[in-house]
Amino acid sequence: MRRLLLYTTLVLALSLGAAASAAAPRISVSFAESSSPEPLTGRLLLIFSPRSEGEPRSQLAWDGDAIPFFGMDVEGWEAGQRQEFDARASGFPLRSLDELPDGEYRVQAVLNRYESFTRGDGLTLWLPPDKGEGQVWHRKPGNLYSKPVTVRAGGGHPEPVHLVLDQQIPAVEAFEDQQTDFVRYFRIRSERLSKFWGRDTYLAAWVRLPWGYHDHPSARYPLVIAHGHFPAAPDGFRETPPDPDLQPEYSKRFQLEGYNRIQQEYAWQAHQDWIAPGFPRVLLVEIQHPTPFYDDSYAVNSANNGPYGDAIQYELIPAIEKEFRALGTGWSRFVYGGSTGGWISMAVQMFYPDDYNGAWIACPDPIDFRHYVQVDIYADKNAYFTANPYKRTPRPGHRNWLGHVDATIEEQNRYETVLGTRGRSGDQWDAWESVYSPVGPDGYPRRIWDRETGVVDPLTAQYWRDNFDLAHILKRDWATLGPKLRGKLRIYTGDMDNYYLNNAVYGVEEFLKRADPPADAVVDYGDRAEHCWNGDHTRANAYSRLRYPQMVLPWVVERILDTAPPGADVDSWRY
């Protein structure tokens, strides 16, 4: 009887598995020769959306809005050849197509195209080049995609579906066309980066000219760099009044209706303040420095991205200062930014301490790798689960201001792995590895932990500590670095940062408080404030993030007047 029961159970399980497999749609994808006469290499994605509006390719997420998608690498893919998606394709949040719940979906295929890079170190890698869009695969010019079609999962034996990549994303608008009386677009070819990548590589920037720039030809100006993600246009600056006919859009992040209208109002106010009497007259710069791995390089030298730090500091900045009449001195240069831009601001102030006079550091990416989000990369053996021989507790990766978690670190890493193997997702965890890691044995960034199991690699962790753990470097080098950084660091974060970034700030603050020689640093926290609080106790994040220049630039002037050497020009630009 026991054998009969076991047999019956096994047959039932196999039958259910076969039914699930048969019920899952089987989808093939091809492209026409007219789309590309050459074979293609890249990451092919298949996206299922239960929504009736919008294109599935723009709806991917790892949080509570996650929808199923699947990915596979394609190499030398010929026109007309079909790529088959079945249960073997990796997926997120579902691991297999066979797990797709019954229902109706709009399905779309997208190819993120790769190109061959033969670097100066002799390695040849297949990577997605930036095409002026800031490494956003679903907007990348040249990428192919199919028109969405409706399919049904479940209900017997669905007919096979064939998708054709017959659509191509067009080129972006020329940046030069966005120039105005106050905004200039400036671009150079970098010798250092071109040598590293084995092809012409460029750096560019938006330069905001101060009011009265043309009427004061003898004035020379301080340079302030606003670091952050790829700026496709000048951020938060509008020279025309808000559009009264703009349809209001709801911001899920800030839970505000009509946030797009608020942004336009604040951008217009930024222009009004910029031209107002008494507002600081500086050159405000936003840099474009995308890499094949991410929308920016983190503005430091790294093994996988190349010498972006030196290229920006010794090629781009001097060229900007010469072209636009900057003072061109360490005491007259400043940096600020939030999140990625916060980490960059602190890093460049530390790595080039004599070349900057202050950094306004908001909600920085992890500046202490003992708190790499929720992982201590030196002590923790596993990034995905806390250590206990009797239970496995997932490590959270994202929360709201009340601590409610909508994604774990494992989920975020799985999401990126489906988007792209070998660090090619263009997303955050892969970006950090491209900056902090040595080159791996396959030529791509070495993993800080195994993406499937979460097991941390201690050798990679040691490399990270010695080269990019800002807290460790501060402590290690404080005898020489401390005097050069005195009074220059201002760090701000919300104590309920969505990505737990405040934990790393606590670690740095602990050192700065007792540093000898004194740091004279400012560290401040926003009560119950989420990502990305920037030091404004009078406004919510949704509004203060739109006012960085109004907050930072008065401090810039104050610090220049306090620290400029005798005989320095502190007058020609103060009109």
N, C-alpha and C positions, 0 to 999 in steps of 0.2 A: 504493500500500500504506500509505504514511504517512497519507494522508487517511482511508483506511478505518479504520485503527487509532484515529485521533483521533475519528472519528464514533462508532465502537463505544464508546469510553471515555465520550464525552459522553452517549450514550443510556443506558449503564449507570449513570452518576452521576445522571441525571434519574430513572431508574427507582428507584434506591435512595432518593433524596430523596422521591419520591412515596410509596414504601412506608413510609418513616419517618413521613411526614405522615399517611398513612392509618392507621398503627398507633397514633399518639398519640390519646388520648381527647379528644373534643370535649365540653366541658362548658358548660352554660348555668346561670344563676342568676337567681332571681326572689324576690320577697317578696310576701306576701299583704297585702291592705288592712287586715286585723286587726292586723298587726304595726305598721303606720304608715299612717294615712289621708293623710298629707302626703308629697309627693315628698321623696326622700332625697338627700343629698350626702355623699360620703366616699370612703374608700379600700376597695375590694373586694379581698379576698385569697382565693386558692385554694391550699390546702395539701395536699401529698401525703406521707403517712407510710407507710414500709414496716413500721412496728411494729404489732403487734396490740393493744397496750394503750394506754390514755390517749387524750385528744383531740388531734388534730393541731394545733389552735390553740395549745396550750401547749408545743409541741416545737420551735419555730423557734430556730435558732442559726446563727452564722457560723463556728464552729470545726469541729473534727473530727466533731461530731455534726450537721452541717448536713443538712437535708432539703429537697427541692424545694418552692418555693412561687412564686406568680405574683400580680401585682397590677395593678389598673387604677383610675383615678379615675372616679367616677360623679357626675354633676351632674343634679339635678332628676329623679332616677330614680322612675318611677311604679310603683305596685303592679301586679303582673302582667306588667310589661315584662321581657323576658329580656335579660340581659347575657351575651354569648358570649365564652368564653375560647378563644383559638386561638393560633397561632404568633406573633401580634403582641403579645401580653401580655408585659410585662417579667417576668423571673424571676431567681431566685437559688437555688442556685449555678448552675443551668442557665439559659441566657439565653432559651430557647424551650421551649414544650411539646413541640416536635418532637424535642428532645434527651432526653426522658424515657426511661430504660432500660426494657427489657421487664421486666415483673414485676407483682405484685399490690400495690395500695396502698389505704390508707384515706384518702379525700379528704373535705375539709370546706371550706366557704366561710364567711367572716366579713366583716362590714361594720363598719369603724371610722367611726362617724358624725361628721360635721362640723357645726358651727353657724356662723352668720354673726356676726362681731364687727365693729362699726363703732366704731373707736377714736377717741380724742379728737383725733388728728391728721387725722381725716377719712378714713382708709383703711378699707376694708371687706375683711376677710379671712375665709376659710373654714377653721376650725381645729377640732381635737378638744378640747373642754373637759374639764377634769378633773371627774370625778364622785365624788370621794372615794376613788378607788382608787389615786391616785398615778401617773396617766398610764401605765397598763398596758393596752394596747388589748384584749388577750384576756380581761381581767377588768373592763373598763369597763362600768358599769351603762348599760343602754339599747342597747348594741351588739347587733346581730343575728347569728345564726350558724345553720348547718344541722347536722343530725345527720350524723355520719360515715357514709359508704357505701363499699363496696368496689368498686374498678374495676380493670381490667387493661389495661396498656399492652403493645402488641405482639400478635403472633399474628393478623395479618390486619386486618379492618375492624371495630373495636370499635363497639358501639352507642353513640349519643349518650347522655349522662348529664345529667339535670336535677336541680339542687339547689334547695331552697326554704329561705329564711331564716325558719324558723318558731319559732326559739328566741331568747329575749332574756335578757341577763345582768341579774340582779336588783340592787337597791340594796345598798350595803354596810351593815353594822351601824352603828348610830348611835354615834359616838365617845363621846358622853356616857355611854353605857351601860357603858363600860369604866373609869369612875372608881372609885377605891378610897380608903382612908384616906390613902394616901401620894401618889396620883396624881390630878391635876386636869386637865380639858380646858378650854382657854380660847380664845375666838374673838372677833375683832372685825371690823367692816367697815372697810376702808381707804379713806379719802377720796382719797388720791393714786392708788391703783391703780384705784379705781372710775372716776375721771375719765379715766385713761389708756385703760381698756378699754371705756368706754362702757356698763358694766353693773356691778351690785353685785359687788365682789370682796373676798374675805375672807382674813385671815391667822389662823392658829390655832397652838396649841402644847400640848404635854404638859408640865406642870409637876410635877416630883417634889418633894414637900415633905420637909424634913428631919425626922428623928426629933425629937420633942418640940416640934414647931411649935405645936400647940394649947396646950401647957402653958407656953409662954414667949411670951405675947402682946406683951411689950415688946421681944422680940428682932427685930433687922433683919438680913437675910442677904445675903451675896455672891450674885451671879447668874453661873451658868456655863452657857453654851450649847453643847450637843453638836450640831454641824452634820453633816448627811449627807443621804441620800436621804429621800424622803417617808416619815415614820413613821406607819404605820397604827395603831400601838400603841406604848407605851413600850418602848424597845429594851433587851433584856437585864436585865429586872427582873421577878421573879416572887415573889409574896407567899404562895404555897403550895408545899409540897415537890414535887419532880419526880413525874411520873406513873409509877408502877411498871409499868403495863401498856402504856406507850408502845411501839409497834412500832419497832424500830431502822431507821433509814434511812442509806444509804451516801452520803457526801459525795464526789463526784467531785473537787471543787476541792481538798480536803484529804486525799483518799484515806484516809478514816476511816469505819469502820463504826459505826453508831449515833451519828452526830454530832448528831442532834436530841436525843438523851438528854444528851449533853455540854452542849448549849446550855441545856437546862432546869436541869441541875445548877449551871452557872455563874450563871444568872439567879437561882436560889434563893440562891446564895452572895452575890450582889450585894445581895440584900435583907438577909441576915444581917449583912453588913458595914455596910450603911446604918444599921442600928439599933444597932450595937455601940458601946460606950463609946470615945470618942476619935476616932471617924470624923468627918471634916469635915462641919459642918452648913451646907449651902448649898442654894439653889434650883437644881435641875438642869433645864434647859429643852431640849426638842426641838421645832423649828418645822416646821409645814406651810406651804409656800409654793410649791405647784405652779403651773405656767404652762400655757398651751395648747401649748407646745412640749416640755415636759419635766416630770419629777417634782419639780424645784425650780428656783428662779430664779437660783441661785448668789449670792443675797443682795446683789446690786449693782444699781445703776441701769444700764439698757441701752436701746438704741434700739428693740429689738423686744419686749422683755418689759415695759418700763416701770420706774418708780422703786421697785423692790423694796428696794434698799438703804436709801433714806430711809424707806420705809414701815415696814420692820422696825425700823430704828433709832429713829425719832422717833414712831411710832404704837404698834407692838406692844410693844416692850420697856418703854416708860414705863407702858403699861397693865398689863403683867404685874407690874412693880415696885410699882406702886401697890396692886394687888389682893392681892399676896402678901408685902407688907412687906419689900421688898428695900432694901438700903442706897442703891441708885440713884446710884452715883458711878462715874467711870471707873476709879478704883483698885480697885473691888470687882467689876468685870465681867471675865470671861474667856471664851475660846472654844477649842474643840478639835474635831477631827474627822479622818477619814481619807478619802482618795481625793477625791471631789467635796467632802466636808466638810473635807478638808485644804486644798484651794484656797480654799474659802470662808473658812476661819479665817484664813489669811494675808491674803486680800484685805480682809476687814472690819477686821482689825487695822491694815492700811496705809491704807485709805480713811477710817477713823474712828479715827485713832491716839490721840486723847485720851479716847475712850470705852471703851477696853479696856486691861487691864493685862497681857495676855499671851495668846499663841496657841500651842497644842500642835498642830503641823501634821504629820500622818502621811500618807505616800504621796500627796502632793498631785497632782492633775491638773496638766498642764504649767504650771510657774510661770516658764518661760523659753521663749519661742516660737522660739528658735533650736533648741530640742529639743521641738518639738510632736510628741510620740511620736518618730517617726524623721525628721521633716521640719523643715528650717530654712526657715521661711516667708519669710525675707528673701533667702536665697541660692539656695535650690533652685528650679529652674524647674518641676519636676514632682514632685508628691507621691507618685505611684505607682511611679516608677522612678528609679534613680540615674542621674546624668548621665554618659553615655559615647556618643560618636557611633557606636560599633561593636557595642554590646550593650545589652540592657535587663534590668536586675536588679530584680526587684520589691522594694519596701520592706516589711519585716515589720511586722505590726501587733500580734501577740500571740505570746508564747513561754512555755515553762515554765522551771523553775529551772535546767535544763540547756541552755537556749537553743534547744530544739526549737520550731520555728514551726508553728502550726496555722492561721494566718490572716494575710493581707496587708492593708495599708491599703486597697488597691483593693477587695478582697473585702468588707471591713467597710463601705466606702462604698456598694458595689453593694447589699449587704444592706439598708441603710437606705433607699436610693432605691426599692427594690421595696416596702418597708413604707409609704413615703409620699413623695410629691413635695413640692417647695418647702419642705423642712425640716420636714416633718410626720410623720416616722417615730416621734418620741418617744424616739429613741435618742441615743447619745453624741455622734457627730460633728455631728449636726443640733443637739443641745443647745448645744454650744460655739458654733456659728454664731449661734444665737438670742441668746446672751449677748454675744459679742464683736463681731459684725458690725454695720455700719450697715444701714439699711433698703434693700433692693434696689429696682431699677426696677419690679418687679412687686408691691412692697409687702411681700414676704416677706424673710427674712434674706438678705443678699448672700453669695454663695458665696466662700469663701476659695480654692477651686480648682474647676475644671470637674469635675463629678461623673463625666462619661464619660471624659475624657482625663487628668485629674489635673493639668492646667496651672494653676499658681498665679497668682492675681490680685494684683499688687503693690500696687494701691491699697487693696484690702481689708486686706492685710498691714500697710500703714502705719497704717491705722485701728486695727487690733488692737494694734500696738506702742504707740501713743500713749495708748490707753485701758485696756488690760487685760493687757499683758505685765508681770507683776509684777517680773521681773528688770530690765527696762528702766526701769520707774517708780522702783524703788529707787535705781538709779544716777542717774537724772535729777534726782530730788528729794531726794537724801540730805542735802544741806546743811540743809534744814528738817525732813525726815522722820526722819533718823538720830537726833537727840536724843530724839525722842518714842518711838522703837522700841527704845531701848537695853535689852537684857536681856529683851525681850518675845517674841522669836522662837525657837521650838524646832522644828526640822525633822527628820523621821525618814523613811527609806525603805529598802527592801531593795535590795541592789545587783544583784539579778536580778528586779526588778519586771517582772511579766508584760507591762506596757504601756510599758516602757522609761522610766518616769517618773523613775527615778534620774538620767538624763542631764540633765534640767532642773535637778535639785537640785545637781548638780556645778557648773553654771554660776552658780547663786546663791551657793553656798558660796564659790566663788572670789572673788566680790565681798565677801561679808561678812567674810572673813578679813582683808582689807586696807582695810576701810571706815574712813573718817576723817570724823567722830568714830567711835569704836569701836562695833561693833554688840553686843558681848557676847552673841552668838547661840549657840545650840547646834545643831549639824548632826551627825547620826549615821546610820550605815548598818548594816543587818543582813546579815551574810555569807551569801551565797547565798539570801537571803530573798526570797520572792515578794511580790506585792501582797496585803495591805497591811500592811507591817511598821510598828510604831508605837513603837519605842524599847525594847521589852522584850527584853533579851538572854538571859533565863532561860527563856523559853517560845517555842514555835513560834507562828506566826501564828494557827493554828486556835484557840489558847487565849488568846493575849494580846489578840486583838480583842474578846474577851468581858469584858475587865477594864479598860476605859478609865477609869471613875470611880476605881477603886482606884489607878490610876497617876497620873492627872492631879490629883485633888483635893488630895492632900497638898502637891503643888507650889504649888497655888493659895494655900493657907493660908500656906505659907512665903513666897511672894512678897508677899502682903498685909502680913504682919508686917514685911517688909523695906522696903516702899515706901509704906505708908499715911501720910498727912500727920499732923502732930502734932494730937492731940485727936480723931482719927478713932475711930469705934466698932469696936474690934477685940476686944471682950469679950462683948457681949450674945449673939452667936451661937456662942460657943465654950463650950458647956456639955457 
